[in-house]
Amino acid sequence: MASRVSIKPIDVKKLVQSRFVRDLPVVTAGCAIGAIGIDMFLVPNGLAAGGLTGLATILAALAERVGVNLPIGLQTIAFNLLLLVLVARTGGLRYVIQTITGFVLLGVFTDLFAPFVIPLEGGELMLPALWGGIILGIGLGLVFRCGVNTGGTDTIAQILARKTGIPVGTAIMAIDVAICAASAPVFSVTNALYAGLSMVLSGYVIDMVVDGGVKQRAAFIISKAPDAIAHDVLHGMERGATRLEARGEWTGEKRPMLFVILDKKEVPLLKAIVAQHDKDAIMVITDVNEALGEGFKELGPEV
């Protein structure tokens, strides 16, 4: 007698309330904005600004010269599906769902908008390069801010890093530069240089959109008056403080270290508090990319 296979039912309520579903409209809008940047500024001007979209732009131009139509969005979807098979086990189900959502939406919008968007064409490439990078960066930044990605060179870089040990960031930059360079024989050296400018600007805008709204700073304070400083932080600034045990390697002296997360605008006040109690204190302040947990952004599953 055949045994029954037990299939765990999907928790529909949990799925609907998940961050991924809540952020789906923002992800969709981000992909649509990115597609407009591609169709309106980059592709019509022969700017292959890195990534699989840049590679697809090169292949589409070569195919067009022999009378073949290769939709750029469809190419990126096909490339990403092939690459995703190689890294799906590493990221798990959540990674697969988020990645497929990102590159499918971006690819579909790229081909959907292409016949209707009025391209910005002309002899001058500066404006298309700048605005293409800015708009694409805004769109992808919104997508990345929601924890979703669009595949592309990130996936290729993961494979290279696994096989060769090259850092992922280095691999991404090398691939994008190679794609920009490969566009020179197809379009021109000038186009390739402007494509590189657009690629750099797009990366900067992505970072601004993803991290620009984060105003938290982290402060590490080593002082002889930790109690007084902690009291003013807790009751004066109404911020939490965590005491860590530190030891000077040179003197061997044990001294408490305070760890505080605060807003950017509160940094001058914290400096004043520390200086008031201990002018010889050591304070290190660093940026916080993301603060999660009690008192900050909700910590929980994204899907």
Secondary structure, DSSP 8 states (H G I E B T S, - for coil): -----------HHHHHTSHHHHTHHHHHHHHHHHHHHIIIIIGGGT---SHHHHHHHHHHHHHHHTT----HHHHHHHHHHHHHHHHHHHHHHHHHHHHHHHHHHHHHHHHHHTTTS----SS--HHHHHHHHHHHHHHHHHHHHTT----THHHHHHHHHHHH---HHHHHHHHHHHHHHHHHHHS-HHHHHHHHHHHHHHHHHHHHHHHTT--EEEEEEE-S-HHHHHHIIIIIS----EEEEEE-TTT--EEEEEEEEEEGGGHHHHHHHHHHH-TT-EEEEEE-S--BSTTSB--S---
